[in-house]
Structure formats: C-alpha cells, structure tokens
Amino acid sequence: MSNRFDSPAGWSPPGSQFQTNSNTSRTLIGAFLALIVTPVGMGLAAHGALDTSRWVILGDAADRLGSTLQIIVGALLLLLVSALAGFTPIATVLAGLVWGVLPSLVYFVSPESTWRMVGDLPLMNDEMHLAINAWITNGYTFVVGLLLVGAGVAGTLRRR
C-alpha cells in the first residue's frame, strides 16, 4: 500500500482555473511603480540640493529643515526603487535607463537641447525645472541611473 494519494484523472483543485502566472503581473506592477517613484525621488532630491545652495547665501534664514527633508525623502524613494530589484529586477533597470541614463546621454550628445527637454516636463514650476537641469548637467542623473541599472542587474544575477 502506498502512502501517496493520487488524484483522480482530470481533477484539479478548486480555484485553479483562476491562477495565473504571477511573474507577468509582478513585472508590470513593479515597472509601473518604478517608473512613477523614480522621477519623484530624483525631483525631490534635486530640489533639496538646489535649496541647499541658499544656505550659503541666506545663512540661518534658509529653510535647512525643508531642503534636508526633501533630500532624505528623495533618497528613500530611490532606495525603494533599488529594493524593487529583489521583487522584479527589470523594473529597476527600466527606471534607471528611462530616468537616468537616457536623459544623460541626450545631454552628452546635445547639451543645448537639455534645457528645452527639461522645460517640457509637465506639472513643475521654474524652480523645479532649474533643479532637474542642474542634476542632469552635473551628472547626478547619470550616476543614479547607472546605480539603478546595476541594482537591477545584481537582482537578476542573484536569482540565478
């Protein structure tokens, strides 16, 4: 007598017809989340960094707490995107390419079109456009983009 129970032919567990491959939905949700969170994190960090330049000019009258909190929240959002590499590595790679590497490559090839490209971004005031432009021209977006791509590649290699 066998200790193993064999299911009858053609039988499947209840609800199995509703199961889908979770990799596709996980990848889509992760990519959507990464593509939304990355520019918000970069924008907050860039705006906070721009505000820190006012510390030198205004001294104690500058809003040090506000700009410091913007940098911290922006960095935490970018950390979230990096952590997505454990969930779905392609999302982190995609966010790094779209929001970091590609805008930087545009700047490297055609620096004069960077201001126009940044100026066309919607839902931002002139100060935010200036902060994003400064991040691109100083190379921060390239560095952050490569770090996100590296986190995604590391997440892929870790799964193997």
N, C-alpha and C positions, 0 to 999 in steps of 0.2 A: 504494500500500500504506500502510496506516495504522500508526502507532506505538502506537496504543492497542489494548489487548486487551479484547474484550468477553466477558463471562461468558456461558455457555450459559443459555438460558431456564430459569428455575426453580431455578438453582443458588444456594446460599448458602454462606458459609464455614463450616467445621466449628466447632461450638460456638456458633453464632449463636443457636440456639434457647434457649440458657441466658442470654443477655444480657437485662438488664432496665434500666429507666430508673434510673440511679443517683441522680437528684435526690430521689426519694421516700425511699430508704434513707438517703441522706446527711442529709436533713432530720430523719428520725426519730432517727437516731443522735445528731445534733448537739443536737436538742431534749432528748433523754434526758440526755445528758452535761451540758448547760447547767442543766437543772432539778435535777440532783444536785449539781453542783460549786458553784453559786451559793450555796445556803444554808450549805454547809460553809465557803466562803470568808468569807461575811458573819459566820458564827458565830465563826470563829477571830479575825477582825479585831475583832469586838465584844468578845469575851472578853479579848483582849490589851489593848484600850483600857480596859476596866474594871480590869484588873490594873495599868495604869499609874497609876491614881489612888492606888494603895497606895504608890507611890514617895514621895509627899509625906508620907504618914503614917509609913511604916516606914523611910524613908531607905535606907541601904545594905543593910539586911536584906531588902529586897524582891527579888523574882525579876525583875530587869530583863531578863536574857537571855531567859527563857521568854516573857514578855509581848511583848518585841520580836520574837522569832521567830514568835509567833502572828500578830502584825500583818503581818509580811513574808510569811508563807506564805498568809494570807488574801488579801492584796493580789495575790499571784502567781496564786492561783486565780481571782480576779476578772479578772485580766489574761487568763487563759486563756479565760474566757467571752467577754471582749471580742474576743479574737482569733478566736473561732468565727464572728464576723460575716463574716469573709472566706470561711469554709467554707460556712456556712448562716446568713444574716442573721436568719431568723425565729426561730432558736433563741435568739439573744442578746436579741431583742425580747421573746420569751416569758418568758425568765428575768427580765428587768428588770421586766416587768409583774407576774409572779406573786410574786416575792420582794422587790420594792422598791416599786413604785408602789401596788399594791393594798393591802398592809398599811398603808402610809402613809395612803391615802385612808380606810381604816377608822378609823385613829387621828384623822384630821382631822374625820370625821363623828361619831364616837363614842369620845372619849378614854377613857371609863371601861371600855369593853369590851376595850381593848388588852391589859391585864394578863391577863384571862381567856383571850383568844385565844393569847397567847404561852405562858401556863401550860399550855395543852392540847397544846402541841407535844411529841411523844414523844422518848424517848431523851436527855433532857437533865436535868442537875441544877439546883438552885435558882439557883446562881451564873450558869449559862448563861442561864436564863430572865431573870434580872435584867439581864444584859449585852444580850440581844436587845431587851428592853423599853426599855433606855436608848437603844439605837441608833434604835429607832422613834420614841421621844418626842423625841429630839434632832434628828431629821430626816435622819440619815445614810442610812437605807434608802431614803428618797425620792430623795436625791441620787444614790446608787449606782444605783438603779433607772432613773432618768432617763438617767444616763450609759450604762447598758447598752442602753436603748432607742435612744438616739442613735447608739451604735456600730452597732447593727443597721440603723438607717435609713441611716447612712453606707455600710455594706456593701452595702445594696440599691442605693443611688444610684450607687455606684462600679461596679457590674456593668452598668449601663445604658450 
